[in-house]
């Protein structure tokens, strides 16, 4: 993880070549049963979705990533709106849960199935965006070390004003990454579910790139004017896009340049996927006589 930050570190000093994790094949097969918990209705868009959040998830996201409830609330609505705009929404109401589990996994977040489905506030909830707490704690610790190292090398320390500014940028960088990962999982919920027909049309690799591309299209304007370090945090949340860009543009190390190149690439991926989905939906020509 922390691929962009590690890449910066490699260029300006010693470090190891970043290896982006692949999504574990088992991740899409995760099932679990939650027994007793407290929850709140985080946000609801009647007829489209309701997102519930457990109390421990709310506490953990604030503690680990600095993401308070108010920063999470707008994300599902914005992601759904973009999925609809681009023509990828699966057009089914979706009620789901946001929770944490105190177990380690290869990935820090994933979409899991709840078996059997649970009833919350009269709604049937069969899916969850799940955060694996030990994994995300380890990731954030590594990310903080990389940010501090970059800040030291770039001269962000030495005066109170610089250190205060760096502290704000550091916190914003971490928030950006995990808001982005949350958004990625929401795109899976609303549009790129591996169990929907779109999976057969695009295949897993392109489906994941489309998922990152929709997030990029949603938040490009939000981060366009941000500090390069914050852009690096945002891009670190788009693991599949970063891996693609590192393969296509291996010499690009500036987060701002990578951000712009990834946005242009995301637009092409979205167009390609729109065309593939449209072609798959077209009736077949009758056989020639």
C-alpha positions in Angstrom: 0.0 0.0 0.0 1.0 3.7 0.0 2.2 3.1 -3.5 2.4 6.8 -4.6 4.1 7.9 -1.4 6.6 5.0 -1.6 7.3 6.0 -5.2 8.0 9.6 -4.2 10.3 8.2 -1.4 12.2 6.0 -3.9 12.9 9.0 -6.1 14.1 11.4 -3.4 15.9 8.8 -1.3 16.3 5.2 -0.4 13.4 2.9 -0.3 12.0 -0.3 -1.8 10.0 -0.6 -5.0 6.3 -0.5 -4.2 4.3 -3.7 -4.8 0.6 -3.0 -5.1 -1.5 -5.7 -3.6 -3.9 -7.6 -5.8 -7.5 -7.9 -4.7 -7.6 -11.3 -3.0 -9.7 -13.7 -5.1 -11.5 -14.8 -1.9 -12.5 -11.2 -1.1 -15.6 -11.4 -3.3 -16.6 -14.6 -1.6 -16.5 -13.3 1.9 -19.5 -14.1 4.0 -20.1 -13.5 7.6 -22.8 -13.3 10.3 -22.9 -10.4 12.8 -24.5 -11.2 16.1 -25.2 -8.2 18.4 -24.3 -4.6 17.6 -25.5 -1.1 17.8 -26.1 0.9 14.6 -27.3 4.2 13.3 -28.8 5.0 9.9 -26.0 7.0 8.4 -27.7 8.3 5.3 -30.7 7.3 3.2 -31.8 8.1 -0.4 -35.4 6.7 -0.5 -35.9 4.2 -3.3 -32.2 4.0 -3.9 -30.3 3.0 -0.8 -30.0 3.1 3.0 -26.6 2.9 4.6 -26.3 1.8 8.2 -23.2 2.1 10.3 -22.2 0.3 13.4 -21.0 2.2 16.4 -17.6 0.6 16.4 -17.1 1.5 12.7 -17.9 5.1 13.4 -15.4 5.2 16.3 -12.7 3.3 14.4 -12.8 5.5 11.3 -12.6 8.7 13.4 -9.7 7.2 15.4 -7.7 5.6 12.7 -8.3 7.7 9.6 -9.7 11.0 11.0 -12.9 10.4 9.1 -15.9 11.6 11.1 -19.5 10.7 10.3 -20.1 14.0 8.7 -17.3 13.4 6.2 -18.7 10.0 5.2 -22.4 11.0 4.8 -22.1 12.7 1.4 -20.1 10.0 -0.3 -22.8 7.4 -1.1 -25.1 10.0 -2.7 -22.3 11.4 -4.8 -21.1 8.0 -6.0 -24.7 6.9 -6.8 -25.3 10.1 -8.8 -22.1 9.6 -10.8 -23.0 5.9 -11.5 -26.4 6.9 -12.8 -24.9 9.7 -14.9 -22.5 7.4 -16.5 -25.1 4.7 -17.1 -23.7 2.0 -14.8 -26.2 1.9 -11.9 -27.8 -1.6 -11.6 -31.2 0.1 -10.9 -32.0 -1.9 -7.7 -32.5 -0.4 -4.3 -29.6 -1.4 -2.0 -29.6 -1.3 1.8 -26.3 -2.1 3.3 -24.1 -1.9 6.4 -20.8 -0.3 7.1 -18.9 -2.2 9.8 -15.4 -3.2 11.1 -14.1 -6.6 12.0 -11.1 -7.1 14.3 -9.3 -9.6 12.0 -6.4 -9.2 9.5 -6.9 -9.7 5.8 -4.8 -9.0 2.7 -7.1 -6.0 1.9 -8.2 -3.4 4.4 -11.7 -2.9 3.0 -14.1 -5.1 0.9 -17.7 -5.7 0.2 -19.0 -8.8 2.0 -22.2 -10.7 1.9 -24.3 -11.0 5.1 -25.6 -14.6 5.5 -28.4 -14.8 6.3 -29.5 -11.2 5.6 -30.5 -9.1 8.6 -33.4 -6.8 9.1 -32.5 -3.3 10.3 -35.3 -0.7 10.7 -37.5 -2.9 8.6 -35.1 -3.1 5.7 -33.4 -6.3 4.5 -29.6 -5.8 4.6 -27.6 -8.4 2.7 -24.3 -6.6 2.0 -21.7 -4.7 4.0 -18.8 -2.5 3.4 -16.3 -4.1 5.8 -13.1 -2.7 7.2 -10.5 -5.0 8.7 -9.3 -3.0 11.6 -5.8 -4.5 12.3 -5.0 -4.2 8.6 -6.0 -0.6 8.3 -4.2 0.3 11.5 -1.0 -1.1 10.1 -1.6 0.6 6.8 -2.1 4.0 8.4 1.0 3.6 10.6 3.1 2.9 7.4 1.4 5.8 5.6 2.2 8.2 8.5 5.9 7.1 8.4 6.1 7.7 4.7 4.4 11.1 5.0 6.8 12.2 7.8 9.8 11.0 5.8 8.7 13.0 2.7 7.9 16.0 4.9 11.4 15.9 6.5 13.2 15.6 3.1 11.1 18.4 1.6 11.9 20.8 4.5 8.4 21.0 6.1 9.9 21.1 9.6 11.8 23.8 11.4 9.2 26.4 12.2 5.8 26.2 14.0 3.9 27.6 11.0 5.4 25.0 8.6 4.8 22.2 11.1 1.1 23.2 11.6 0.6 23.4 7.9 2.3 20.0 7.4 0.1 18.5 10.1 -3.0 19.6 8.3 -1.8 18.3 4.9 -0.8 15.0 6.5 -4.3 14.5 8.0 -5.9 15.5 4.8 -3.7 13.0 2.9 -4.9 10.1 5.1 -8.5 11.2 4.9 -8.3 11.4 1.1 -7.0 7.8 0.8 -9.7 6.2 2.9 -12.5 8.3 1.6 -11.4 7.1 -1.8 -11.3 3.4 -0.8 -14.8 3.8 0.7 -16.0 5.3 -2.5 -14.5 2.4 -4.5 -16.4 -0.1 -2.4 -19.6 2.0 -2.9 -19.2 1.8 -6.7 -19.1 -2.0 -6.3 -22.3 -1.8 -4.3 -24.2 0.4 -6.8 -22.8 -0.5 -10.2 -19.9 -2.9 -10.5 -21.0 -5.9 -8.4 -19.0 -9.0 -9.3 -22.3 -11.0 -9.1 -24.1 -8.9 -11.7 -24.1 -9.4 -15.5 -21.6 -6.5 -16.0 -18.9 -8.9 -14.6 -19.4 -11.2 -17.6 -19.1 -8.3 -20.0 -16.0 -6.7 -18.6 -14.1 -9.3 -16.6 -12.6 -8.7 -13.2 -9.6 -6.6 -14.2 -11.5 -4.1 -16.3 -14.4 -4.1 -13.8 -11.9 -2.9 -11.1 -10.4 -0.3 -13.4 -13.9 1.0 -14.1 -14.6 1.1 -10.4 -11.5 3.3 -9.8 -12.4 5.4 -12.9 -15.8 6.2 -11.6 -14.3 7.3 -8.3 -11.8 9.4 -10.2 -14.5 11.0 -12.3 -16.5 11.8 -9.1 -13.7 13.5 -7.1 -11.4 14.9 -9.7 -12.7 18.4 -9.2 -12.4 18.1 -5.4 -8.7 17.3 -5.4 -7.6 19.2 -8.5 -6.4 22.2 -6.5 -5.1 20.2 -3.5 -1.5 19.9 -2.3 0.6 17.2 -4.2 0.7 15.1 -1.0 -3.0 15.1 -0.7 -3.3 14.1 -4.4 -0.9 11.2 -3.6 -3.2 10.1 -0.8 -6.2 10.2 -3.1 -4.4 8.2 -5.8 -3.2 5.6 -3.2 -6.9 4.8 -2.7 -7.1 3.9 -6.4 -4.9 0.8 -6.3 -5.9 -0.7 -9.7 -5.6 2.7 -11.5 -2.2 3.3 -9.9 -0.9 -0.1 -10.9 -2.1 0.5 -14.5 -0.4 4.0 -14.6 2.8 2.7 -13.1 2.9 0.1 -15.9 2.1 2.6 -18.7 4.0 5.6 -17.3 6.7 4.2 -15.1 8.8 7.3 -15.1 6.1 9.6 -13.7 6.8 10.3 -10.0 5.1 13.6 -9.5 1.7 13.0 -7.8 0.1 16.1 -9.5 1.2 14.8 -12.9 0.0 11.2 -12.1 -3.3 12.6 -10.9 -3.9 14.4 -14.3 -2.8 11.5 -16.4 -5.0 9.1 -14.3 -8.0 11.4 -14.9 -7.5 11.3 -18.6 -7.0 7.5 -18.5 -10.2 7.1 -16.4 -12.2 8.9 -19.0 -11.0 6.5 -21.7 -11.8 3.5 -19.5 -15.3 4.7 -18.8 -16.0 5.3 -22.5 -14.6 1.8 -23.4 -16.8 0.2 -20.7 -19.9 2.1 -21.8 -19.3 0.9 -25.3 -18.8 -2.7 -24.2 -21.9 -2.7 -22.0 -24.0 -1.1 -24.8 -22.8 -3.7 -27.3 -23.6 -6.5 -25.0 -27.1 -5.2 -24.5 -27.8 -4.9 -28.3 -30.0 -7.6 -29.9 -28.1 -10.1 -32.0 -28.5 -9.9 -35.8 -30.7 -12.7 -37.2 -28.8 -15.5 -38.8 -28.3 -15.1 -42.5 -30.4 -17.4 -44.7 
